[in-house]
Amino acid sequence: MDKPDGAGLGDENCLLELASLEGELIGAEGGQFESQAQTLRKNSSSRKSFRLDFRQEEEVTKSCQDEHGRWTNPWPTWRFPSKALLLRFLLWDKDNSNVPTSKEVLDDKLPVLVPYFAQGEGTVADSGARSHGDSERGLRVTWLGHATTLVELDGLNVLTDPIFSQRASPVQFVGPKRYRGPPCTVEQLPQIDAVVISHNHYDHLDVGTVNSLNARFGVDLRWFVPLGLADWLVKAGCENVIELDWWEENCVPGHDDITFVCTPAQHWSKRTVLDQNMALWGSWSILGPHHRFFFAGDTGYCSSFAEIGRRFGPFDLAAIPIGAYLPRDVMLGQHVDPEEAVEIHVDVQAKHSVAIHWGTFALAYEPYLEPQVRLREALEQKGLQPGCFFTLHHGESRTLTSKEGDVLD
């Protein structure tokens, strides 16, 4: 955790926020107005959304709320760390992240590359052209740091949990700071058709990035969010928002052959002192005519990944978190370690997976390069090929062919 840039440890509320490992600081944002969100959902164009009939479908884990209307995790694998564990983590546990202060060392260990679409004069963004993967070339993914990826599949460009700000915070002068900057700006992106948001923690839902994306793409950009987040996006000025429960689906207008399904994840939500778990969290399954992509978001390990694999697998590509997992007794419920990430890869029946949620923010206490080492070891222990679950440099792309997920580049 980036203690010099974090919140003061004397503030009890900031202690709880920092303990989330997401960099949430107490801010003025927040407040869900369900009636407005429901109106938005009803009026959205090309809605194509419905709740599965659980009586006719195979058994799946449904979202649930407690008596106070707060969303809960329905699995026995869920647990939130006790106050004693949080205090021990924040005050006494040793931070072994050891992120170098030298830019030269970081450039060598974790280089930040200029993405293919932002290289040279007349870039895709400058020319106004679109960059799309197609069924002939395959599915392309570009890692933009943390949980942000650009995925191109079947004529659609999708961003996952975009954050282009320097800090995971409601303000940019305090809070967890990235030690590897974004490889491009919002202005350098190609045309984006859809954004999927996994939950509302500050390193996954960033107000500055939302404003920049909305200013550039406006109503042409469709936002997919779990229940309870539509109102927040509307207040930020976004007009094209679809809010879904687990197992509900929708699409981008003009692309009805590509289905976006909000699927379960084991996590929690919070942006302010009063709104803990008032918004749902989830993963996303994107199902095209030629390719299928799974975005795990931010999650602990639970049984629903096998449900997702049985219902929607196999996936050509999955984006699965591998970082922010130590100390384990604090992180277990909310963040998978590399070994559990491989279990998710197997559960969802992914042909290939790309590692996310590492190498960008120091949110936990494992050595900053350890996630990729343990990932390789976990694949070997499972008898899986090293290339089936890969890491990318910031800004690097990889293309998978339609045939058995072969790697093109």
Disulfide bonds with the S-S distance in Angstrom:
none
